[in-house]
Structures are given as C-alpha cells and as structure tokens.
Amino acid sequence: MTEEGGPITRHPLPVSCHAPGKCIVFGEHSVVHGGPELLFAVDLYTQVVVRSAATFSLNADPNAAEAHPYFRSTLAQRWVGGQPFEVRSTSRIPRGAGLGSSAAFCSALVGALSAVQGGIDRAGLAQASFDVERGAQGVGSPGDTSAAVAGGFVTVNSPGTDPLWTVRSEGNRWDVRRVSDPGWVWVVAHSGIPRATGDAVRAVGQRLAQADGPEILRDFARVASDGIRAVEAGDRKSVAELMGRNQELLRTVGVSHPRLEALLEAAKPAAEGAKLTGAGAGGSIVVLPRAGQEVDLVRRLARAGGLPFVVRPSVQGASLIREPGAGTAP
C-alpha cells in the first residue's frame, strides 16, 4: 500500500519509500541557465528500505557513506548526528541513462528519512531532494527531483498559474508548475553509453559562453515554450516537430553521441518525433511513436542496440510504502 499526493507523514523505522524516474521532453541544459523545461515522471521506480543498524551501509556496502556521492550527500544534509541505518535500494531505472536514477534515489531516501523525522510536505521534499542531488553533482536544476516528487508532467521556469513550489539554491530560483497529461504513450531507449550529468552540464556551460551562446539559449527557450503549449493542447504534430528542433539545438551544443544518433535513425520509420533526453553525451532518447507502431518501434530500437522501455507518465510521485520489502542503488 502506498501514500501519494499529500505530505510524507510520520513513520518509524523500518520505512520504505519509492520515487519515479523522469523524462525531459524539452529544455534540458537551457533550464540550468534560466530557460523553460518540460518533463514528466515515468513509471519506472527506485525503492529504498531503511532499517536500524549498527553502522551506515547501502546495499550491504559499509563504505557507501563515504564512497557513494548521493548517499554521502543525504547523510551530510539530512541526518547529521543521527543513529546509523542500513539502506536496501532496488531500481528499474538504468544508471547513467538520463532517466533520473539519481533524482529518484535522492527523493526516495529523503522521503523515507523525513518520515522518520516527523514528516515533510511536498514543497519541502522537492527542495530537500534537490539540495541532496546538487550537493552530490555540484551543478544542475531541480526539474528531475521535482518530477520525482510531484509525479505527472511538470514545467520549470515556465510562466503560468501559481506554482506547485519554488526551489532555491545559491541565489537561483526555479518555479515548478503542473501541466496536464495529454495521455500519450512514449518510448525511451538507453544507448548503453553512461554519462555524468555534472560533466555534461559544465561542458555545455562552456559552449554557451561563446559568442553565439545567448542566441542558442533564446532558441532553446522558444522551442521549449512552444512545446509546452503544444503538449497542453494535445497537438502531437507540433510536439513531434519541436522535438526535432530541440535535437538540432542539442547537437549544436555538443551533447549528442553517435550511439544516440544511431538510435534516432533506427526510430524514424515508427516515430512521429524523437530526441535525446537528459544531459546527453550518452544516455537515452525519447520517442513519440506513431499510433499503433509502439511494438515495431521497440523492435527497431532493440535491433539497433538500445534498451527500450514503453512508458507512461507516473501520476504518483515519491511515496511511502507501508509494507517494506527489499536490494541496487543508482
């Protein structure tokens, strides 16, 4: 049984929490520089189970408190002076795939520890999860962790009605808003090439510091803003076209990869639109399939060497699981 939608409520150890991964449709990288972003939580989850123990450990690794960056950041920011515990983590989200494995792990673990500490509301969980992930990566924006906490479709830095919450860090501010789900099926495919978000973000920052950087950022913002409106209107044709334009911009800033390009080429006969998703330089692509061709698309991507998943937006964000189960960290 899970708890969803409202705050994370008080719960003693042992406690379990799960959180979804994410898929960025528009605006990756430019969101770090203030541009709009659209993403959704995918129905692939990371689950953590936290139990009392004599020493801190993650999946039976007693060195994780120092060696695992996200576990270390969580302890430093959310558990200073607290009693030791062990964590068992299982995940369906491929690591280093641009699908939010670290955001899901941070949101699930912070959610579980917050329950032990008396509970936390959604806005607080979104801020705390981002603080932990940024503490481990050193760079980034709160889109991934906000999607993991909120579930469904969300935007960052997009104008509109009152935000779900506002996330702040080092003088930066990001407003997170809800967007309606158009009800489409999506396919994501991991290239098998791992990538490091922090490295990719820093490389793009250097590229955007060149003379044409401001114009590239304006193009990113226009594509993302138009894409958000198209998704809200349920306009598949426009979304597909804008995904292609977004991919061209991502190529321009240097975060595509030959393996990603091979997957995009393989997807074409069964795809309305496709692009890389996440930090790039490896990782995954996201495809809006042609109606009725989802199975053909999956086969094409698998034959091209990808690891495909048919996904839908997860309506459930980070949530307690009342019957703790248990075993891989992101």
N, C-alpha and C positions, 0 to 999 in steps of 0.2 A: 504494500500500500504506500502511496506517495502523498506528499504535501505539495501543492502547487499554487501559484498565483499570488498568494499573500506573503506575509513575512515568514522567515525561517523562525520557528518557535523553539522554546527551550526544550532540550532533550539531554539526558545524562548519557555518559559512555556506557556501553558501546553505541556508536551512532554511525549512520550511513547516509551519504548524500550522493546524488548523481547530477550531472550537468551535460548539456548537449554541445556538440561541436558547432561550427559555423561555416558559412559560405558567403564570400563577398561577391556581389553582383556588379557593383560599380564603386569606384572611388578609392581602391587600395592605393597606398602610398601618398596620394594627394591629401588624404584625410589627416595625415601627420602634420601637414602644412596648412591646415585650416579648411580644406575643401570638404564638400559633402561626400557621404558614403552611404551605400545601401547594402545591407547584408541580412541573412536570415539564419536562425538556429536550425541545424539539420538533425534528423532523427538517428544520429549516431552518438552514443553517450560514453562518458567516463564515470565510473562509480568508485567511490572510496568508502572504506570501512575503517573507523578509528576505534581502537581499544586501548585500555590502560596497559602499560608495560613497564619493565624495569629500566629500559633505555629507549631513546628515539630510534625508529627504523622505518624504512619504506620498502615494502615487499621483501622483508627479511634482510635488508641491507643496512647494517648498523653505521655505515659511513655516509649514508644519504643525507644526514643532517648537515654535512659539510660539502659533499660532492654533488648533490642534486640541486641545481640552482633554484628551482621553483619551491621545493621543499624547504631549502635553506631560507629563502625569502619569506615564506609563510611563517616559519618559526620566529624569524627576526622581527616581523611586523605584527604578528597576531598572537604570539604565545610566549612572550618574554617572561621568564621565571616560572612558567607553568610546569606541571608534572609531566614526565615522559609518557609517550604513547607510541603505538605502532600503527602504521597505515598499510592497508592492503588496497591496491588500486587495480582495476581492470578497465580496459577501454576497447571500443570498436573503432576508434578514430586513429588512422595511421599517424605515426610520429613524423614530424618534419614535412607534413604534406600540405600545409597551408589551409588545413581544415579545422584549426582551433584546438588541437590537442592540449596545448599548454593552458589556454584560457579555460577549457573545460575542467582540467585538473585543478587549477587555482580556484575556480568558482566552487567546485565541489568540496575541496578541502577547507576553504574559508567558510563555506556554508556549514559544514559539519562542526568545525571548531567554534563557530559563532553560536550554534545551537547549544553546545556545552557551556558557553559563557553567558547564556541567558537569552539568546535570540538576536535577530537583526532584521531590519526592513529591507525591501528590495533596493532602494537607493543606496543604503549603507553597504549592502553586499556588493553592488556594482562598483562603488568607489574602492572598497577594500580589496576586491579581486583584482582590479586594475592596478592598484598600488603594489600588490604582490607580484603580478606579472611584469610590470615595468621595473620593479626592483631587481628582477632576475635578468631582464633583457637590456635594460638601460635606456631603451627608446620605445616608441610605439604610441598608439592611440587606444582609447577604451572601447572601440567597436566590438572586438572579439569577446571581451569579458561581458560587455553589456548584452550582447546577443545570448551568451551562455546563461546569464541571469534572467533575462526577460522572456526568452523563447520568441518564436514567431519572427516577423520582419521588423527591423528597426533601421532608423537612419541616424547618422551622426552629422552635426553641423549643417542640418537642413532646416530652413525656416518652416514654421507651421504653428500648430496649436501648442498649448503648454506641454513642456517636455515630460517624459516619464521621470527623468532625473538629469542632473548636471554633474559631470565628473570634472574634477580639477586636479592639476598637478603642475608644480613649478611655474606658476603664473599662467598656465594654459587652461582653457575652459572648453568643454565639449558638451553640447546639449544632445540628448538622446531621445528620439521620438518614435512612436509606434506608427507603422504603415500597414495597411490592410493586405492580407494574403490573397493573391489572385487565384489561388487554388491549383497551381500548375505542378506537374511532376518535373523534377530536374535530375540530371545525371552528373555526378562528379567522378573524376578518374585521376588517381595518383600516378605520376610518372615513374615512381620508384627512385627519383633523384631527391635526396633530402636537401633541405635548405635551412639556413639560420635566419630568422626574421630580423634580428638586430643587424647582421651584416648587410642584408639586402636594403634595409631602411637607410643605413648610413651611406651605402653606395648611391642610392637614388638621391639622397640629400646633396651629395657632391655633384651629381649630374644636374640637379635643378639649380645649383649655384652658378651655372654657366649663363651666358648672356640671354639665351632663349628660354631659360627656366621659368620666368614669370608667365610667358605666353603658354608654355606647356601646362602650367598649373591652371591657367584660365580655361584651357581646352578640357582638362580633366574635370573641372567644376561644371562646365556646360554639359558635358556628356552625362555626368552623374545626376545633375539636376533634371535634365530631360528624361533620364532613365527612371528616376524616382516617380515622376509624373506618369510615365508610360506604365510602370508596374501598377500604380494606384488605379489607372484607367483600364487595366487588363488588356493593354494593347501589345500583343505578342510580336507583331511585325516590327513595331518601333523598338521594343526591347531587344529583339534579335539584332537589328541594325546597329543599335547603340553598343551592344556587346562587342561587335566587330570594331567599332571606332575606338572603344576603350582598349581593346587589344593592341591596336596600332600605337596608341599612346604608351602602353606598357613596353612595347618593342622599342619605342623611341628612347625611353629612359633606361633601357638595357636590362630588363628583368625577365625577358623570355628566355627560352633554352631550346636547343634542338629537339630534345625529347618532348617538350611541351608542344613545339610546332608539329612534330610528327603525330601527336595525338589529335591536335586540332585538324590536321589534314585528314586523318582517318575518320573523324566525326562528321565531316562535311555532308556526305550523302544522306545522313539521317538527322541532321541538326538544322534548326532554324537559326540559332546563334550560339557562339562559343567564345570563350576567352580563358586565360589563366585566372586563377583565383588565389588570393593571398599574396605573400611577399614576392613570389616568383623565384627566378633563378633555379628552378626545380619545382617540386611540389606538385600541384594539381591543376586541372582545368575544370570549368563548369560549363555544362551544355544544356541549352533549352531544346529538347528533342522535337522533331516533327511528330505531330499527333499520330499515335499508333505505331511509331517506329522505335520505341524505347528498347525493345529486346534486340532489334537489329543494331541499334547504337551501342548497346553494351557489348555485343559480339565484336563489332568493329574495333572498339577501344581495347578489348581484351586481346584480340589478334595483333594489335599494334603494340602490345606490351604494357598496357596500362592496367591498373587495378580499379575497375569501375564499381560504383555504387549508385543504385537508383534511390533518390532521397526525396523526402517531402519536408517542408518546414515543421519543426517540432513546436507545438503550442506550449510545451512545458519547459520552463527554464529550470535553473538549479533548484532541486527539491530534496527534502529529506525522504529517506526510505525507511519505513518503520520496522522492517524485518531485515536487519543487516545480514548480508551474505558475504562472500569474499571475492586475488591475485595478480596488471602491468602498468607501471607509471608511464606518463607521456615522455 
